[in-house]
Amino acid sequence: MKHTPGPWIVDGKVIRTQYGGQVCMFSGMIRQTRDDIEANAKLISAAPDLLKSLNEMVEMMDGGDGHGAGSAWHIKAKVAVAKATL
């Protein structure tokens, strides 16, 4: 994967790696409440874990697990993984 490896941690308006490196920082350019900023930060910091879990599910379906393979959610999951990794 080409993204900064997780886990990512919320540190105020900054998303950091587990080693303290900065992944991103929220600026004051967009008017958002503190609650909005915190919610966005939590979602962004969960991205590596969400992608890993979703990718594992897609691989399981692609590998022949018949539970839901080819279903609408399986296809949506494949599209989401491709969007994040291509």
Secondary structure, DSSP 8 states (H G I E B T S, - for coil): --S--S-EEEETTEEEETTS-EEEE--SSS---HHHHHHHHHHHHHHHHHHHHHHHHHHHHHTT--SSTTSHHHHHHHHHHHHHH-
